[in-house]
Amino acid sequence: MWRWIPLLASVAAAQEGMAPVPAGEFQMGRSKLTRDDKTTMRPVVLLDDRPVHKVSVSAFLMDRTEVTQAEYAKFAAATRRRVPYHWQGGNVPAGQEQFPAYNVDWDDASAFCAWAGKRLPTEAEWERAARGGKEGLSYPWGDTIDAKKARYGTEAGPGPVAQFPPNDFGLYDMAGGVSEWIADWFEKDYYKASPAQDPKGPAAGAYRVIRGGAWSDSAPRCTVFFRNWVRPNHRTPNLGFRCAK
C-alpha cells in the first residue's frame, strides 16, 4: 500500500498534465519463468530483464500521457526543431493532434523535455511508474493482456492518447500505444550490477532503452518489465516519449 505525499501532490497540481509517483521500493525485472527459460531456446539477450532486483526510487512526477503531436508542434515552432517526417508541409496531420508524437529520435525527445523544464525518465523510474504500485504483475492492471486496456497487436497504426483506463498512479498507455524513449543507455547485463538507489543506467552505450511496447507489438513486448533497445537516431511510427521531473 502506498500513500500520496502531500507536498508532491501539491507540486503535481501545479504541474499540469503530470502525476506524482511516490518514493518507494519495488522489485524491478521479470519475476516469472517462461517455457523458453527452461530450454536452450531463449536467446541470452532476451534474459536481460533478469535478475529481479530491489530498487528504491525517489519521488518524481511523470507525464500522464505520451507527449502529443499538438504539444510537439508548439515545441517545434518555438525552437525551430525539425518536425516528424510524416508531417506534410510541416504541420500535424489533420485528426492526429492528440496522437502521440512519433517519428522522433532520442535527441528530439530529450530536447522537448528540456524545453518543457523536464527530462526523460530513467528505466527504473519508468518501470516503477508503469507498475502503478503493484508488484509482480506483467501488465499495469494484471497478468493477462486485455484489448480493452491497451492498443497493441494491430496494423492500424497509432491512435489518440488516453483512450484506455489509467493505472493506479493515474498514468495512461504504460502498455501499448507507442514505445517510449528512456534516458538510459542499454546494456544487457546491467541488472546484475544495477545500483539499488535511483539507478541511471550505464555511462555509455550504442543503444538507448525503449519501454512499454507499441500498437505494432505482440503482448509479451507490452509488459512492464520487457526491455527493448534501438539506436538513438531511430525514428519510427511506433516510438514516442513522455517526460519526467
C-alpha positions, -999 to +999 in steps of 0.1 A: +000+000+000+014+034-010+003+069+001+002+102-016+029+126-004+010+159+003+039+181-008+044+161-040+007+161-047+006+199-045+035+202-068+017+179-093-014+200-091+007+230-102+024+209-130-004+205-155-006+171-171+017+153-146+011+127-119+031+122-088+049+089-084+057+084-047+091+073-034+094+037-027+110+003-032+099-022-058+111-054-074+124-045-109+125-071-136+107-102-148+097-124-119+080-152-139+097-180-157+086-188-193+087-220-211+117-208-230+136-202-198+135-240-192+151-248-225+181-235-246+157-218-270+156-184-253+183-162-267+207-149-240+199-113-250+163-118-240+173-127-205+182-090-200+151-085-178+166-106-151+176-110-124+148-094-104+163-069-080+151-045-054+153-008-064+144+023-045+132+053-064+129+088-051+096+107-056+091+123-090+065+135-115+055+118-147+035+130-177+001+114-175+002+107-213+027+104-240+036+138-255+011+145-282+017+158-317-001+191-308+024+196-279+053+187-301+042+212-327+044+241-301+079+230-292+090+227-329+076+262-336+093+277-306+127+261-312+126+256-350+133+220-343+128+196-372+093+181-373+084+144-377+088+133-413+052+123-417+040+159-412+032+171-447+041+208-451+055+208-416+020+206-400+004+180-378-018+158-400-055+166-396-070+145-368-037+135-353-034+164-328-040+140-298-019+112-312+015+106-296+044+124-311+062+097-332+089+096-358+111+115-333+146+103-322+162+103-288+177+137-292+143+152-303+126+137-273+153+148-249+153+183-264+115+186-260+117+176-223+144+202-217+124+228-234+094+219-211+116+221-180+116+183-177+137+153-187+133+118-199+126+092-172+152+067-162+145+030-168+139+024-131+115+054-129+096+042-159+091+007-146+081+020-111+056+043-128+042+016-151+036-008-123+015+017-105+025+004-071+016-032-079+043-058-075+049-089-096+024-083-124+030-085-161+009-055-171-002-024-152-036-040-145-027-077-140-012-108-157-034-111-187-033-088-218-066-070-224-076-053-257-099-031-237-069-017-217-042-012-243-036-006-280-014-034-292-011-061-319-027-040-347-017-029-381-039+001-379-012+024-365-011+047-335-043+062-320-051+090-296-036+090-262-057+083-230-083+061-247-078+033-221-081+034-183-051+048-164-031+027-140-032+033-102-007+063-105-030+080-130-008+072-160-022+063-194-008+040-220+020+025-200+014-006-221+009-003-258+002+029-277+038+037-287+070+025-271+087+053-252+123+067-252+141+063-219+171+083-206+193+052-201+218+036-223+211-001-228+235-028-216+221-064-215+238-073-182+231-041-164+206-056-139+234-078-125+252-048-111+225-021-111+226+003-081+198-001-056+190+036-052+179+057-082+199+038-109+205+058-140+218+032-164+253+026-179+276+056-185+277+050-223+264+026-250+254+021-286+217+018-279+190+036-258+164+018-239+128+020-250+099+007-229+062-001-229+055-018-262+036-003-291+005-006-312+025-029-335+038-052-308+027-086-295+015-089-259+049-100-244+065-068-256+039-047-238+047-060-203+060-036-176+094-054-175+102-060-212+134-042-222+139-031-258+166-011-273+173+009-305+199+033-318+194+069-306+187+082-342+158+057-347+126+074-359+096+052-364+057+054-362+057+031-331+081+051-309+074+082-289+080+095-253+068+111-222+086+134-197+095+131-160+105+158-135 
